[in-house]
Amino acid sequence: MNKLFFPVTIALMSMAPGHCLANEVIPAEIPTAVELSNMDINRIVCPGSMSDLIFSQEKGMTGHFSGNNAFVKFKIEDINGEYFYADEQSELFIVCNNTVYTLIVTPTDIPSVTLRLASPKGDYFQKNIAHYKNLPLEKQASTQF
């Protein structure tokens, strides 16, 4: 069996569409489900220059980007002194280093979140492979990610 099998398999599994936790890196061109705070400002960090942030204002989302950062917030409705927080899932598209990142965003009652976008050049895979390729097969299989 190839010594690169396990780290490459784990890397590919971690890049599969699905849910992403706040401390994970978000891959380019793969729709990724994320939870963002529905009451605080959330931050998204691009590994290069950010050129656009596209979202549906109708779903109560606002956003701004500057340099390599984007800031996203959901609008809070105040109806007769009672606050109503966003709970409708929405799409968020980020153009970073001429690459599109697709986030399926679920507003959730959690503190502010910072998300990091992966380098679009595939550095993520190369770093994983370089890190694990010299380990014995048994260590590769038992390493926790």
C-alpha positions, 0 to 999 in steps of 0.5 A: 500500500502506498505510504501517501494513501492515508494522508491523501485520503484524510485530506480529501475527506476533509475537503469533501462538501459538508459541514465545516467547524470554525477552526477548519480551513474552507476549501475553494470551489466546494460548497461548504456548510458553516454556522455563523453567529446570528447576533455578532459580527463574523470574520472571514479571512482570505489567504490573499486579496479579497475582491467581492462578497456576494449574498442575499440582502433579502435574507437579512445578511449584511457584509463588508470586505477590506483587504483580506478580511470580510465581515458578515452580520445578520440583521436583528429585527426589533418588534415592539422591544422584542428581538428576532434573530435570523435563522434562515439558511443563506448562500455566501460567495466570496471571491478571494485570489480570483477563486470563488468560495461557496458557503452555505451559511446557517445563522446560529445562536453562537458567539462570533466566528472567524473562518479561514479560506484555504489557499486556492493553489492546493497548498493544503494538500501539499502541506499534509502530504509533506508532513506525513509522507516520511512517517511509518505507515502505522503512524500515518494510520493512527495519527489523529487529525 
